[in-house]
Amino acid sequence: MAGVAAARHWGRPPTLSQEQVEQVTSALNNGASKASICWSFKVPRSTLLDTLGGGVGWTMVAGI
């Protein structure tokens, strides 16, 4: 029960570390596709969009 309580309080840990987020941001700035980044970091597209949606100056577009 203590573990469940802690999980509710702190939430799920991030899938990508801060270093990985910086690598992803750099790759996007250098022209890499979102699909190739997802494949390289083994994360679903939704995780990529949720993680970077507000932080790197691009927004989610329908159909992407």
C-alpha positions as CSV (number, residue, x, y, z in Angstrom):
1,M,0.0,0.0,0.0
2,A,2.9,2.4,0.7
3,G,4.1,2.0,-2.9
4,V,0.7,2.8,-4.3
5,A,0.4,5.8,-2.1
6,A,3.9,7.0,-3.2
7,A,3.0,6.5,-6.9
8,R,-0.1,8.6,-6.5
9,H,1.9,11.3,-4.8
10,W,4.9,11.5,-7.0
11,G,3.5,10.2,-10.3
12,R,5.2,8.3,-13.1
13,P,8.8,9.1,-13.8
14,P,9.6,10.7,-17.1
15,T,10.3,8.4,-20.0
16,L,13.1,10.6,-21.4
17,S,15.9,11.9,-19.3
18,Q,16.8,15.6,-19.5
19,E,19.9,14.6,-21.5
20,Q,17.7,12.7,-24.0
21,V,15.3,15.6,-24.3
22,E,18.3,17.8,-25.2
23,Q,19.4,15.3,-27.8
24,V,15.9,15.1,-29.3
25,T,15.7,18.9,-29.4
26,S,19.0,19.1,-31.2
27,A,18.0,16.4,-33.7
28,L,14.7,18.2,-34.4
29,N,16.6,21.5,-34.9
30,N,18.9,19.7,-37.3
31,G,16.0,18.5,-39.5
32,A,15.5,14.9,-38.2
33,S,11.9,13.6,-38.5
34,K,9.7,12.9,-35.5
35,A,9.3,9.3,-36.7
36,S,13.1,8.8,-36.8
37,I,13.5,10.2,-33.4
38,C,10.8,8.0,-32.0
39,W,12.4,5.0,-33.5
40,S,15.9,5.9,-32.2
41,F,14.7,6.6,-28.6
42,K,12.2,3.7,-28.7
43,V,9.3,5.9,-27.6
44,P,5.8,6.3,-29.1
45,R,5.0,9.5,-30.9
46,S,2.5,10.5,-28.2
47,T,5.4,10.5,-25.6
48,L,7.5,12.6,-27.9
49,L,4.7,15.1,-28.4
50,D,3.7,15.2,-24.7
51,T,7.3,15.6,-23.6
52,L,8.3,18.4,-26.1
53,G,4.9,19.9,-27.0
54,G,5.4,23.1,-25.1
55,G,9.1,23.3,-24.7
56,V,10.8,23.6,-28.0
57,G,8.8,26.0,-30.0
58,W,6.7,23.7,-32.2
59,T,3.1,22.7,-31.7
60,M,1.2,19.5,-32.3
61,V,-0.6,19.6,-35.7
62,A,-3.6,17.3,-36.5
63,G,-2.5,14.3,-38.5
64,I,1.2,14.4,-37.3
